[in-house]
Amino acid sequence: MVRLTMDLIAKNAGHKNRSEEDFGQYVQKLTHLNLSDKNIDSIGDLSFCKNLRVLYLYDNQINQIQNLDFASNITHLYLQNNRISSIENLSPLKKLEKLYLGGNYITVVEGLDKVGELRELHIESQHLPPGEKLLFDAVSLNSLAKSLSVLNISNNNIDELEELAVLENLSYLKAVDNRLKHMEDLEGVLKKWTKLRRIDLTGNPICQKPKYKDRIIVQSLTLESLDGKEIQEMERRFLMNWKASRAARKKSNERKTDEQAANVEF
């Protein structure tokens, strides 16, 4: 296996025959580092890379997030398709905006309570134990409530979204191929996501419910795209008018029923 070290960076950067001073200057200026698909199993000392902003480590064999204390300037971290089982040691990454962890072995979304600037979290398709679903730590969710705008939780056996309602700035949720099936639960969460623009629930049982699309469009007035298809304003207006008309008819019928009951009593 391969350990991610300064020597590995030098080898991949073609600095083998240059002076140590020259290489030191090079890594200090480095802002992007791509070491994807290098059979790396652990992260070593990268403390010289103080200006690193984007780190690509996807498609490796990494089993632990570690040794990123130096990375206070990193904004994008790509760790998808590794062997990571725990989200940890990210508190030094104060500027982290996008975190990619899809295709790992994570069972609980936690350890994000100190990452205050995170805007995107991609944690789709975890290798979960049979019959289990991806869980969410309340402390981490509350810490992400005001910053997170994009969340990808596809293919994680998730059967409800209620605990995610605290993510008040969510604009895009991708929850494809899960086990969502209760329309009332979804409508309750949509009421709280007042900035949601896109949602993709393709492949969930809920998609087969009667008037599934209509109910979501009426419930979320900010939504612009549902399951990859743009929502037309004319369509929303028609559904809103239909809903108002139906409510008016129901109210009228209730009033007539009350009047009839009052006449009978009289």
Secondary structure, DSSP 8 states (H G I E B T S, - for coil): -EEE-HHHHHHHHT-TTS-HHHHHHHHHH--EEE--SS-EEEE---TT-TT--EEE--SS--------TT-TT--EEE--SS------S-TT-TT--EEE-TTS---EE-S-TT-TT--EEE--S----TT---EE-HHHHHHHTTT--EEE--SS-----GGGGG-TT--EEE--SS----HHHHHHHHHH-TT--EEE-TTSGGGGSTTHHHHHHHH-TT--EETTEE--HHHHHHHHHHHHHHHHHHHHHHHHHHHHHHHHH-
